[in-house]
Amino acid sequence: MVQSINKNADECLIFFNPMSSDSRFWTTNIPKDLLDQFEVIFYEYPGYNRPFIKLENFKELATYIDKEVLENIHKPIHLVGYSYGGLLVQHLLNLNRHNIKSAVLIACANRILARDKELLSVLKKVSDVDMYLFCRVLSLFSHGYEDFNKNPLIGLQKFSNLKLSIPDKVPIIQQMNHIIRTSRIEIRKQPTKTMLIYGSEDRMIDMDTLDSLHEYLENLSFKKLIGEAHIIDPKKMFHHIHQFLKAAEYAI
């Protein structure tokens, strides 16, 4: 499902959600100036507010999105992907679409380590028992201590949002399988302007793996946010997305 806003804009900004989230992850906080300056697309994964389609891995998902969305866009494209969405964006960069102008990767690396796969395997088992418990456990790993101290009901809110967007756990299981089946993403070497945003307290990615992205992305910059966990304050996140686009003289 493709939600498009401001279709007459000269350039297109496409957002890809983290695992177990729909487009409300972005729409509740996106600044108005981005909506005014770009055609903005919020992509919903199969099974989220749309029929489920079985796709075995990130490569199949990227090919599906290429045919459904990217091949129909002829203006410059900027990709933004968070966590699972960032892993997907790395696969989209391999499609050799010449109108992909920039990419923002958030809270992701290009390697999935054994620890991360073990965590996902545990989460799959938890989802078999209780989706509410799944949301609580996932929230504990994703959010920082301060987030929980301010709002101890984060897990419940996550569960409530999921109930509105998916009929069952199948879409989430597929997403977890995509990550588990990935060890390293071999990105085609390219000059695409790219920024990686991540929190200093993110326990879901191994910081030592981040430098490996330089092997593939020649124009890569990092933005490390001190004190932020896997889920980053949306105001800070959008601020740095905006600054990245603005500094690169992209449509703003």
C-alpha positions, 0 to 999 in steps of 0.5 A: 500500500502506497500513501502519497502526499504532494505528488507534484513536488520535484523530488520524492521522499520514501519512508520505510517503517521499522519491524512491527510498525505501520506508517504511523511511526512517521506520520504522527511526527513528520514536520510540515516542511518536508510534506510541503517540499517533497512528494512523500510516500509512506510505504506499508509492508505486506500484511500491514493495513493491506493483504499479506504477501509471502516474501522469503527474504529482503531481496524478494521484498526489494524486488516487489517494492521496485515493481510496485513503487520505484519503477513508477517514479521518474523524479529524484528519490530519497530513501529513509529506512528505520531498523528493518526499513534500513536493512531494506533500503540497503537492498534497494540501493542494489537495484541500480535505480539511477534516480535514487539520489540519497539514503538515510539509514536509521538504527541499523548496520549491514551485518546481523550478528548471532546475538541479534538472531538469537534475540529474534528467535526468542521474540518469535517464541514469545509471539507464539505465546502472547502478542501483548507480551511480545510487544512488551519485550520488544519495547524493553529492548528498543527503548531507553530507560528514560523512555520507560520511566516517563511512560511505563505503558509503551508496550501496551501502546505498541500492542494497541497500534499493532491491533489496528494495523495487522490481523495476526502475527504472520506479517511480523514473523515474516519480518523477523525471518527476513532478518534472521536469514540475513548475515551481511548485506553486500551493497553495490559500491556506489557514490550515493549520498548516505547518512546513518543515524544511530543512538549511543545506547542502542543495544540492538546493533553492534557498533563495531559493524558500522564501519563496514558500510564504508566498504560500499558507500563512498559518501557515507556520514554518521550521526551518533546521538548521545543517550538515545537507544534503538528508538530515537526521539522523533524530533531529533531524528527528523531534525537530522534528516532535515539537516542532511537533505538541506546540507546536500542541497536537496529540494529544501 
